[in-house]
Structure formats: C-alpha cells, structure tokens
Amino acid sequence: MAFYVYILQCIDGTFYTGYTKNIEERIKQHQNGNGARYTKAHKPQKIAYVELHESRSKAMKREREIKKFTRQQKIDLINTQNSSHSEL
C-alpha cells in the first residue's frame, strides 16, 4: 500500500508536514478544518510538496525527518520537486 508525505503551504506562509494513505481525502480534511490542529489555525493554501512511500513506517520516518528541517531546507526541498516537474 502506498503512503504519501506532504507539505502544505499555509496562507500565513508557514508549512505543515504530514503523511497519509489517501492524499485527496486528507487535503479535503485540512481544507474543512478537520485535518490537524495546526491547519485549523493556519489555513492551508496549497500543496507544496508530495513524496510517495511504499510503507507507513517509511512515510512516518520521512515525515519526522522533514519536520526537523529548517524553513530554508523545506523551501529547498519544495523547489527541487517543482524544478524537476517543470522539466517534464
């Protein structure tokens, strides 16, 4: 089963990192204020980054890694993914 690690950019410019097995449903939950306490106070603006993992444990491990990143490291990670997509 696939799991996703994602970063949301919130309206105030902050980032929220999470993991899920159903990315579409989880984003809807965040948008409706039912996702996480953080996104209730900091409304999500867009999905900034997504990674796919083959297991829940790998996704959880990666989520913990990303949550420890500095703001600049998260921006660099987001930019790396966005630049690779622009080449397609």
C-alpha positions in Angstrom: 0.0 0.0 0.0 1.2 3.5 -0.9 1.6 6.3 1.7 2.3 9.9 1.0 4.4 12.5 2.8 3.2 16.0 2.0 3.9 19.7 2.8 1.1 22.2 2.8 1.9 25.9 2.5 -0.5 27.8 4.7 -2.0 31.3 4.0 0.4 32.9 6.5 3.4 31.4 4.7 4.1 28.6 7.3 4.4 24.9 6.3 2.6 21.9 7.7 4.1 18.4 7.1 2.1 15.2 7.4 1.6 11.7 6.0 -1.4 9.8 4.7 -2.5 6.9 2.6 -5.2 9.0 0.8 -3.8 12.3 -0.2 -7.0 13.7 -1.8 -9.2 12.9 1.3 -6.6 14.2 3.7 -6.3 17.6 1.9 -10.1 17.9 2.0 -10.0 17.3 5.7 -7.4 20.0 6.1 -9.4 22.4 4.0 -12.6 21.7 6.0 -10.8 22.3 9.3 -10.9 18.6 10.3 -7.3 17.7 9.4 -5.0 18.8 12.2 -5.0 21.4 15.0 -2.3 23.3 13.2 -4.2 23.7 10.0 -7.3 24.8 11.8 -5.4 27.9 13.0 -3.2 28.2 9.8 -5.5 27.6 6.9 -3.8 25.6 4.1 -3.3 27.5 0.8 -1.8 24.8 -1.4 0.1 21.5 -1.6 3.7 22.5 -1.9 5.3 19.0 -1.9 4.4 15.3 -2.1 6.5 12.1 -1.8 5.3 8.6 -2.3 6.5 5.8 0.0 5.9 2.0 -0.1 5.0 1.6 3.6 3.6 3.5 6.5 6.7 3.2 8.6 8.9 4.7 5.8 6.4 7.6 5.4 6.3 8.2 9.1 10.1 8.2 9.3 10.4 10.7 6.4 7.7 12.9 7.9 9.8 13.1 11.1 12.9 14.0 9.1 11.2 16.8 7.2 9.6 18.2 10.4 13.1 18.7 11.7 14.2 20.7 8.6 14.7 24.4 8.9 12.3 26.6 6.9 15.0 27.1 4.2 15.6 23.3 3.9 11.8 22.8 3.4 11.8 25.6 0.7 14.8 23.9 -1.0 13.1 20.6 -0.9 9.9 22.1 -2.4 11.9 23.9 -5.1 13.8 20.7 -6.0 10.5 18.9 -6.7 9.0 21.9 -8.5 12.0 22.3 -10.8 12.0 18.6 -11.7 8.3 18.8 -12.7 8.9 21.9 -14.8 11.3 19.9 -17.0 8.6 17.3 -18.0 
